[in-house]
Amino acid sequence: MQKILVNLIVFLLLFTPRLFAEEGSTYEFGWLDKDKEVYVLQNREYKKVNTINLNVAFGMPISEAFVEGTMIQARLGYYFWESWGLELLYSKNSEDTNTTGNDLVSGYGGSVPKTTPWVNLVDSYTGIIVNWSPFYSKINLFNAIVYLDWTFGLGAVSVSSKNNTEQMLNYSAGSAEFAFTDAKASTGFLFQTSWIFYLSKSFSIRADLISINYSADAPSGSGTTSKQSVGEWDAVLGVGFRF
């Protein structure tokens, strides 16, 4: 499933048209008289201004070497203008250490020396995001026209996460599994890029690539801890309804 989501994101980046025309856009052509302009008509079949958007999505973390899991997300958004909107996001994550991390801690069943890496697991996050939607496109897919918005978002995020910092500070060679402390809250910022495929005036399919960045307690040497910047990339796919 993770490979499918990653391949989908790569496909969208490579094959989505890089240049999009807004309604009323003009272009200059050297072979025309300088006094003439060419207008490219790019009517928006599905306008966003003054619409409320509800989205439900499922995804997974894709950037952590020792973490696997899933997440379910809910979004509520509103567009004040055609290109600018505001969005609320809640993500409930179910993350755990993967086979690679567990093998390191157990020493691959005792065949090699045990190693305990520092791991941070996200329990949930809530964000408020400003969305900018500069790109709009029409794609001919199997003789059907698919309408697409490509948006970018930046906002503030509150993250609940847990890690094994205490285990690292009190490291014991006999430990054969991870030991995590209770989740703690931290604030940071969120960046996302989204592709919205319209199935009708009310329904859409949405793919998101999300980066959350925040601070968490981590070992800093000599038996002490300090706040360090950490982050996670999530790939998400879901459905949307607007009215």
N, C-alpha and C positions, 0 to 999 in steps of 0.2 A: 504493500500500500504506500509506504514511504517513497519508493522508487517511482510509483505512478504519479504522485503529487509533484515530486521534483521534476520529472520529465514534462509534466504539464506546464509548470512555471517556465522551464527552458523553452518549450515550444512557443508559449505566448510572447516571450521576450524576442525570440528570433524571427517569428513569422507575422506578428502583428505589425501593420504598417506604421512606419516611424513618423510620418507626417500626416496631420489631420487638418481638415479645413473647417473653420467655424463658419456659421451663417454670416454672409456678408464679407468673407475674406476676399482679398484682392491679390493678384499676382502680376508681376511685370515680365513682359517678354521682349527681348531685344529686337526682334524682327518686326514689332508693331510700332506704329507711331507713338512717340513719347506722350502724346496727349490722350492716348487711349488706355483703358484698363480692362482687364479680363476678370470677371466675377466667377468664382467657383461655387456652385450651388450645392450645399451640404445640409439639406433640411433634416432637422432632428425629428425622427418619428416618435420618440419617447422623451419628452422633456422632463427635467428634474425639478425645476423651479417650483416652490410652494408644494412639494410632495413630502409625505412622511414615508419612511422606509423601515420595514421590519425584516431582519435576517436571522436565520438559524444555521449554524455551520458546525462541521466536525473537522478536526485536524490533528496534527502531531508536531512535536519538536523535531527539528532537522539539523541542529547545529552542535549538539552536545555529544561528546565522544562516548560517555558512559551512561547516557540517559535515553530511555525510551518511554513511550506512553501515548496517550490520546487526550483530546480536549473537546469540550462542547462550548460553543460561543453563542451569545445573543447580542444583537445590535438594534439600536433605535436611532434613526437619523432623520434630519430635515435639511432641505436645500433652500436657502434664502434667495440665492441667485442660481442661474444655470450652471455656473462653474464653482460655486462655493457653498459648502454646507457644514453642518455640525453633527457629530455622531457620538453616542454613548455605547460603550462596549463592556461586556462582562464575559470572562472566560473562566470556566471551571476545568482545571487540569487534573489528570490522573497520571502522574509520572513516577517512575521507579528506575533503579539501576538496571542496566542491560547485562547480557551475558559476559561481555568483555570486562566490565567493571567488577562483576562478581568473581570472575576467574582470577583477576589480579589480587583481590582481597584474600581469596582462599588459596592462592599460590597454585592455581590450576590443580586443585586436589592434593596439594602437598608435594608436587613434583618440582616446583621452583620456589624461591623465597617469596614470601608474601609482601605485597605492596598495596598501600591504601591511598588512592588519589583523593583529592578534595572534590566533592560533588555537591552541587546545589540543585534542589528540586523545587519547581514552581507548583504551588497548590492552586492559586487563582490570581487573576489580575482584573482590575477595573480601570477603564480609561475614558477620557473625554478628548475627542479628536476633531481637528479642523481639516476638512477634506477639500482638495482642489482637483477639479475635473477638467483639465485642458484638452483632452484628446477624445475624439468621437469618431467612430468608424462604422462602415458597412462591409460585411464580409459575405461573399457568395459561397455558401457551404451546401454542396449537393443540390444545386439549383434552387436554394432557398436563401433569402437575404437575412443575415443575422446582424443585429445592431449591438454595438459594443461601446462601452465607456471605459476609459483607462484613467484611474484616479490615483492621487497621492495624498497621504494623510500624515499629520504631525500633531502630537498631543501629549498630555500629562497622564501618567499611569501610577496606580498604587498596586504593589505586588506583594502577595503573601508567599513566602518561600521558606524552605528549611534546608539545612546542610549538616555535614559531619565535622564541623570545626572542633567541637569538644573531643571527638574521637581522635582527631589529628593531634591535639594538644596533649592528650593522655594516651598516646599511641602504645599499644601492647602488641607484641609480636604474636601473641596467641589469638588475637582477634581474627575471625574467619569470615566476618560479614560486616556490612556497613551499619553504623549506628547514627541515626539522625535525631537532632533536637526538635523541639516544638517549632511550628512555623512562626515567623516574625514578619511584620509589615514593613515595607520600604517604599519610597516614592522615587520616580524617575521619569523618563520620557519614552514615547513610543513613536515608531515610524512604520508606515505601511504603504504598500502599493497594491491596488485592487483592479481586477478585470471583471466587469459586469456585463453578462450576456443576456439580452432581453428576449424572453420567450413570448411575451405579450405585454400589453400596457400595464398589467398588474403583477406579473411573475417574471423572475429572473434567476439565473445561476451566477454565483459570485465566487471567484477565486482570490484569495488574499495571501500575501507574503508579509509577515509581521515581525518586526524587531522590537523587543522590549529591553530597555537598559536601565539599570538601577544599582543600588549599592547593597552589600551584604557583609556580615562578619566573616572574616577569613583569617587563617593563621598568617602571622607576619614574622615569625622567627622568635627565638628565645622564649617560647612559651606564652606569647602574647597574641592578641588579635587586633585587627584594624578593619575599618570599612574599606572595601575594595569594589571597584566597578565590575559588574557582571552583566551578562546579557544572554538572550536566547532568541533564535529565529524559529518561527512557527509557520507551517504551510497549512492553509485552511481552505475547505471547499464547502459551499452551502447553497441554500435557496433563499430567495427574497420575495417579499410582497410589499407593494406600495399602493398608497391611496392619497 
